[in-house]
């Protein structure tokens, strides 16, 4: 295939995937501390989920939150996701341990503001933001539609409309691009945990409608029935943390752009917004999305870099994918002149010191609708005027 015609694939996983159960629980801990003390709370929480066991570990700072309260909130997360199985349940059969402890004073000293010193970044690292005009939410098409299939399945499973389907699901979509834009879906993979009451062909009939509900008709006209793969290995009854151990932060490509853009390597879930792994990735997306929404470019990639204890970014990189270095530099200068990209500046600009993170833990941190509680504020396109100058 020529460069103008190619295949690109992205995957998503549901809220019941073991790694996503871990992400959800870690973000619940973040939300719990931010709800109690929005400004001073610090959280770095990792979660392990496996057969009838959940283990929390990490560092926290803020008001005292009783272990019993956190353990009950873990059970609430598991119940909301939908697990009440022999090998993993919200009930007492699943044992929960918390090994959270106080944040290092060395880290706190380097990060906190004091005197004339502004608050520094919580760690070194590089973060990327990306946007493109492939979908109405300015996200790459394969990851956007992969998320949508699983999100709609989860909504119907929880409402009781979709029966015999359990919480652990995965999707994967391959799209053919022509002249740089999505032209046709070439294959769809859906692997879903199910009850023992249905077989593979019945599962296929249950989940196939979600393909048409999620993907525009014009992209499905040439999709061969043989290229729709549902539970290709057959039975998928044992799943979730009982089938595979889950860990926080193992689905960073699912969380972002499905491989369509670089990733700095830092996970989001379990981290309060003082940590630039999370907040700088969010503001990078915010900037890139506003650039594309302003219609000065079809695609935009932004990289930010930080050092622990240093408030300003060490570098800003812009790529508009049109081989125009002068234009890239112009956008970079507009960003420097109009946006405070210090950790505190990012949090205040996007309103990140709020308990808004549990809902980010599944179906992508990007391409979502901003909500009245302040969640997904980084998806707003309220700064397009800046880039039309």
Buried (B, 14 or more C-beta within 10 A) or exposed (E): EEEEEEEBBBBBBBBBBBBBBBBBBBBBBBBBBBEBBBEBBBBBBBBBBBBBBBBBBBBBBBEEBEBEEBBEBBBEBBEBBBBEBEBBBBEEEBEBEBEBEEBEEEBBEBBBEEEEEBBBBBBBBBBBBBBBBBBEBBBBBBBBBBBBBBBBBBEBBBEEEBEBBBBBBBBBBBBBBEEBEBBBBBBBBBBBBBEEEBEBEEBBEBBBEBBEEBBEEEBBEEBEEEEBBBBEEEEBEBBBBBBBBBBBBBBBBBBBBBBBBBBBEBBBBBBBBBBBBBBBBBBBBBBBBBBBBBEBBBBBBBBBBBBBBBBBBEEBBBBBEEEEEEBBEBBBEBBEEEBEBBBBBBBEBBBBBBBBBBBBBBBBBBBBEBEEEBBBBBBBBEBBEBBEE
